[in-house]
Amino acid sequence: MRILVLLSFLLWFMADASAQDRHKLDSLLQLVNTLPQYCGTEADTTRMKICIDIGDLYETSQPDSALWWYGSISDASVSTEKIKLFPHRATLFSTALRFQGIIFDALGNFPEAKRYYVRAMKIDEESGDKRGISVCLICLGISSYSQCNYPEAINYHERSLKIREETGDKKGISKCLNNLGVICADQGNYPDALSYYEHALKIAEELSDKSGISKLLNNLGLVCAAQGNYQEAEDYYGRAMKIIQEIGDKYGISACLNNLGIVCKNQSNYQGAINYYKQSLKIDEELGDKRGISACLMNLGVAYSVQGIYEEALSYFERSLKIDEELGNKNGISACQMNIGVVLCAQGDYSGAISYYESALRGYSEIGALSELASSYPSLARAYILGKAQQKE
């Protein structure tokens, strides 16, 4: 059964939006209407920046709207001549393309995400923007990781790390090391993951980068939890939570609560897990973070399912599925369908389980999630076997 562990990649992405940003959004929408239309020169940069800010505010709650605003500044093509003549405009153009890729990644449309990242990186290469190239490489690495293509993901992150080392960007080095640690941890290579995290944490502490420190402590906690060292994991989460609360990072608080819930679940403390998940859910609802809401609902469903409380589990899975369908999140849709299939199979509804499993497999196939495909086929086979046995009775 799939549960969503919130590993913290460290990125240079857009800021998440919250319900409190509505006033800011209204002001920007009014302002953009007073600005001149694009003319293809550096004069475009003011309007471009505002359009990106508007897209950022829509990013978590209305991804389609965010895509529209990012896309409103993305020309079909940008000539090399224009890139050299108007470098600031080119940088914003590349940023908008990259942000569109990030949204497609979040929606599980990995081929489209890669197409945008490659376009953005080409512009950065032509303009000589090493930082932009590095960020695009990280985006490509995370997209590869999401598809469980670990060798490709590692290659992208190592290339990004090399650029950061060449430019002496310590904060960037820390972020790249963290991301390599995430990949190692997901592969079960905990010694290398710990090495990357500890190296990254040392740099983050030297820089007094509280946000980076909190995320690295969270990831160290996840490694400890995966090794069964639950007390040590809770200690890391506690340290991370203290910093997160100091800096007012509500998204970080939600992620930390979610991961504390997973620690409880792994120790069969299901009520404790449910309490943490519900606290996380409340924050995500306040923030209007639909993806976070869906993840919490999914984990609540798992917590109820493993206790055999199937009707409650189904209710949470179905609510999570509805949100993922609204967002167009193909990966999330397939994960929900698999979990619903597991519950139906446990209830003896094998034909219903098979239907959900097959839908999930089609979704995983569409997005190229090979690891998920491989782990899902046994569930489908089991449902077929049990269904045939039931028919013979």
Summary of the structure (lengths in Angstrom):
residues: 393
radius of gyration: 21.9
end to end distance: 27.9
largest distance: 77.0
contacts: 1387
relative contact order: 0.09
helix: 80%
strand: 0%
